Amino acid sequence: MATRSSLSVDPRAETKGQKLPMVALLALATAVFITSLTETLPAGLLPAMRADLMVSESAMGQSVTVYAIGTALTALPLTAATAGWRRKRLLLTAMAGFALANTVTAVSTYYPLTMMARFVAGVAAGLAWAMLPGYARRMAPVHLQGKAIAIAMAGIPIALSLGVPAGTLLGEALSWQTAFLVMTMLTVVLLAWITATVPDYPGQRPENRTPTLRTLGVPGVAPVLLVTLIFVLAHTILYTYIATFLDRVGLGDSTGLVLLVFGVTCLLSIWIVGAHIHRRLRVLTIASALLIAVAAAVLAVRADSPALIYAAVVLWGLGWGGAPTLLQTAVGDAGGESADAAQAMLVTLWNAAMAGGAAAGGLLLDLLGPPSFPWSALVLLMPALVVVITARAHGFPTRRAAMTTDRRLTPPDGNTPISTSASDR
């Protein structure tokens, strides 16, 4: 390892006063917002879309599933195929894919064409999600990398808590087609924003690439991926059918308010994680699992109390909001030279868990009813917590700061130094 005196400093990371490039990071947050909202928007527009496309509600609901399938199937091969692309070019390509897919969705009157557009949107999401955490991290000084990722990931709860209700209201007031066209216009604005403000970085050189499957053998990657799979599966079972669960306990009319509380506490969680992740990734991940587990336990045993249900939702939001940042940071740290491949694996498992969680929730609903949702989440979270606690050396190490500080090396071609501690290759 190079000594401190021989290290080169990335001038793009060492900005004046080591401040974060907020305008560029907010552009990435908007990209995350668009990817999340594009995936979930049909949920709020389902009846109108079903009627216009003349299919059943369950068939129209598959527009969310096919998006996740598109991401899960293509994230790994496309990330490998585009590893050498310059990062800005790749980001612009992915976001242009969203503009195309949402435009086709808006104008289509043919169900198979709509589903093809949704699949293309999922493919674009796979490209974007595999690179966005590393992109955000690459723009920041080492000690602010966690905060940079948290800012970029803030687009998720904003999309879920504000974007979906706003899109639903827009669809009801005008049309569901208008809602998707607004997404296209927002994406066009974002393309100009990225072009003007987001810095560019080189892709990974062929000699530095690790075969994707070999990445699983990198110490720490497998535990993080396993925790990701369980976390998302548990969360999706409960979140996908939260309206059904609330209706069962007499709060069906308050679903919007419950989701708003969840979204606001998710934003608070992201802020807390961003402020402390650099030195407390392990503690925050354990706390995240515990908070969601406690929330599930409260929903399981005291669903008769509206006050306790809201308290549980607050704990759930506090535990879940920062989870994407924690898991993406952990897999980036563990992946090292193979960070992009590790991120692509995380994206694949994330979407597979979303599809699996929705399917599992449907089976639970038919077999055991809504009360089974929080119990299932609680049972799933127990092994995830065990993995986080036991992965002390790699994955969720006790001394992360020593892994990430002062490890910027000058590449052989003498160009701008790049960090070896993150997914920024």
N, C-alpha and C positions, 0 to 999 in steps of 0.2 A: 504494500500500500504506500502511496506517496506520502511524504512528510508534509506538515503544514506549510513549511516555507516554500515548497516546490509546487503548491497547488495553484491552478489558474482560476480566475473568477469569471463567471459568466456575466458580462455587462448587462444583459437583459434581465438577469435575476437581481443583480446588485443595483437596483434603481436608487434614485436619490432618497436617502433616509430609509432605504430598504422597504419602501412602500409597495403595496400590491398594485398591479395595473388594473384598477377597478373597471375601467371602461371595457377592456378586453375580457375580463372575467365575467362581467355582466352579459356580454355577448354570448359567452359559453353557457351561462345560466339560462339565457333565452333559448339557446339550442336545446338544452335539456328540457325546458318547459315545452317546446314544440314536440319533441319526441314523446314525452309523457302524455301530453294532451291529445296528440294524434292517436295514440293507442287507446285511450279511455273515452274519448269523446262520443263514440257510438253508443255507449251505455246510456247516456242521457238523451239520445235522439232515436233510440231503438223503435218506438212505436211508429213514428213518422217515416223512418227509413223503411221499415217493414211494409208499411202500407203502399208507399210509392214504388217499391221494387217487387211488390206482390209475392212475398215469401212469408213463412211463418216467423214468429218472434224468436224461436230457438235457432232457426237458420240464420236470421239476421244477427243473432248474438255471436255467431261464429266469426263475425268480422273482427272481433277482438282476439279470438283464438288464432285465426290465420295470421294476424300481425305477429303474435308471439312465436308462432311456428316459423315464420319468415326470418325472424331474428335468430332463433335457436338453431336453425339449419345452416345459416350462412355466416354467422359471426366469425367462427373459427377459420373456415377456408378463405373468406374474403380478407380477414385481417392478415393472414399469411401472404395472400397474393398481393396485397397493397403495402406490405411492410416497408418497401423501398420508396414509396411515394413521399413527397414532401407533405408535411402535416396539414398545412393550410389548404393545399389543393384537395386533399382527401376530405377535409371537413366541408369545404364548399361543395364537393361532389355529393356528399351524404345529404346535406341540407337541400340541394337542388332536387334530390330524389324525393324528399318530403313535399316540395312544391309541386312536383309532377304528380305524385300519388294523391295528394289532397285535391288537386284540380280535377283529376280523372274521377275521383270519388264524388265530387260535387256535380259533375255534368252527366255521370253515367245513369242510364235508366235500365241497365242490364245487369242482373245480379252477378253472373260470373265475372263480368268486367270489373265490377265493384270489388269483388273478392280478390281479383288479381292486383288491383291497385293497393288494397290493404296488405297484400303479401309484399309488394314492392316497398311500401312504407316500413314494413318490418325489416326488410333487408337493409334499408337505409339506416334504420335504428341500430342494427347490429354493427355497422361500420362506425357510427357516431359514438355509441356507448363504449366500444372497445378503446377509443382514443381520447375521449373527453377528460377523464380523470387525469391521465398522464399529461395531456395538453395543459390543463389548469396548473398542475404541479410544476410543470416545466417553466412556467412564467413567473414563479415565485422564488424568493430566497428560501434556503433550506428550512429555516425555523418558521416560515409562514406557509409552507406547502400544504399542510393540513387545512388551514384556513382557506387557502385558495380553492381546494377541492370542495370544501363545505359551501363556499359561495356559488360555485358552479352547480352543485347538486341541489341548491335551494329551489331550482326550477321544478323539482318533483312535487314537494308539498304544495307549492303555489298552483301547479296544474291541477292537482287533485282537489284542493280545498276551494280554489277560486275559479280556475279555468273551466272545469267541467260544469259547475253550476252556471257560470256566465255563458258558456257555449250552449247549454240547454235552454236558458232563457232566450238567447238570440235565435235559436232554432224554433222555439215556440212563437216568438214575436214575428219572425220573418219566415224562415224555412231552414230545414237542416242543411240544404245545399249552401245557403248563405254562410252558415257556421264554418263549413269546410273551406269556402272561398276566402273567408277572413283568415283562416289558418295559412292559406297560400300567400295572401298579401303580407302577413306578418313574416313569413319565411323569406319573401323577396326583400323586405326591409332588412332582415337579418343578414342576408347574403351581402348586401352593401356594407352593413355594419362590420361584418367579419373582414371583408376586403380592406376596409379603411383602418381598422384599429387592432386586429389580432396579429401578433407577430408570427412569422413563419419559422419552421424548424425542419431540418432534414429528416428523412426516414432512416431506417436501420440498414446498415450495410450488410450485404449477403454473408460475409464472413462472421458477423456478430449474431446471426440469427440461430436460434435453437429450434429444432423440430418440435412442433406443437405438443405431441404426446409426451416427449421427453420432459416437458415442463412439469408434468405431474410428479416427476422424481426430484424436483428441486425442493429442498427442505422447507417446509412451511406452507407450500402452495396447496397441497391436498387438504390439510386441516381447515384452511380458510375457505376453500371451495365447498367442503362438507358443511361447514357452519352456514355458508351462504344458502346452500340448497335447503337446509332445514329451516332457517330463518324465514326465507321467502315463502316456503310451503306453508308454514304455520300462519304467517301473516295473511297470505292470500285466501286460505280457507275461511278465515274470520272476516276479512275486509270485503271479499267478493259478495258475501251473503249477509252483510251487516244490516241491510234494510229488512231482510227476512227475519233476522234475529230480533231486531228492534220491534218489528211488527208483532212478533210472538209475545214480547214482554210489555206491550202496550205503549210503545214509544214510536210507532210507525210514522206518525205525523211530525215527529221531531228529527227525522233522519238527516235533513239538511243541516240543522243546528249541531247535531252530533258530529257530522263530518267536518263542519267548520271548526268546532273545538279541537278535533283531531288534527286538522291542518295547521291551526295556529300553534298548537303545542309541538308539532313537527318542526315548524320554523324555529321555535325556541330551542329545540333539541339540536338543530343544525348549528345555531349560534354557539351553544355550549361546546359542542364537539369541535367546531372550528377553532375555538379559543384554547382548547386543551389537548387536542389530539397529538401534538408533536411529542409530548412527554407522557401522555396517559392513555395511549391507544388501548392497551390491555385492560386497564381499569374501566374505561368507558365502554368497551365491548361487553365486559362482564355485567356492568350496570345496565346496559341496553337489554341483554337477555333476561336479567332479573326483573326489570320493569315490565317488560311484555308478559313475562310469566305471571307476575303478580296481577297484572291487569286481566289476563285470561282467567286466573283463579277467582277473582272477584266477579267477573261476568258469569262464571260457571256456578258459583254458590249463592250469589246475592243479586240475581237478575230481577228480583222483585222490588228493588229500591232504585228509583230514578236517580237519586243523588249519588249512590255508589256506582251506578252505570256511568255517569258523567265523570266521576273520579277515576274509574277504570280507563275510560277513553283518554283522559289526560295522561295517565301513566303510560298507556299504549303509545300515544303520540310522542312523549318524551323518550321512550325507548326506541321507537321506530325511525323517527325523523333523521337522526344522525347515522343510522345503520348503513345506508349505502356508502357514505363517506368513510366510515370505519372499515368496512369490508374491502372497498376498492383501494384504500390506502394500505391495508394489511397485505392484500395480494400483490400490490405493486412493490412493497418492501420485500416480500418473500421472493417474488419472481426475479428481481435483479435484472440480469441480461435478458431474461425471457419475460419481462414484465408485460409487454404487449400481448403475447400469447396467453399469459395468465389472465389478463383482463378480458380477453376474448372468451376464455373458458368460463370466467365468472358471468359474463353477459349471457352465454349459452345456458348455463345452469339456472341463472336468474329467470330467464324466460321459460325454460322447461318447468321450473318450479311454479311459475305463475299459471301455466297451462295445467299442470298437474294439480295445483291447489284448487283451481276452479272445478276440475273434474271430480276431485276427491270430495269437495264440498257438496257437489250435486249428489253424489252417492250417499254421503252422510245425511243430507236432507231427506232423501227418500227412505233410508233405512232407519235412522235414529231421530230425525227432526232437528230443528235449530239449536236446542240446548247442547247438542254434541259438538258444535263449532268451537266454543272456548275450551272445552275439555280436550279436544284433539290438538289445539294449539299448545295447550299446557304440556301434554304428553310429548309432543315433538320438541319443545324447547328444552326439556331436561337433558337429552344427550348433546344438544348444541352447547349448552352451558358447560357440560363436562369437557367437551373438546376444547373450548376456549380456555378453561382453567388448566388443562393438562398440556396445552401447546405453549409451554413457557419458554422454550429455547428458540423455536421457529414458529412462525404463523402469528402468534400473539405474544411476542417476547416481553420479558419484564424490563428490558433496558433498550427500548427502541431508539432513544436519542443517540446512542453510540453507533447505531447502524446507519444513521442518516446525516450526521453532521460532518462537514468538511470532507466530502468525498467527490469533489468535482475535478475531473481530469481533463487534460487537453488531448483531443483526438489526434491520431497520427497525421492527418492532413493539415494540422495547424489552424483549423477553423475554430469557431466559437466553442468553448468547452461545453460538455454535456454532463449531466449528473448520473452517477452510477447507482444512486440510492433509490431511484424512483422509476415509474413507468414512463420515462420520457425519452424513449429511443425511437 
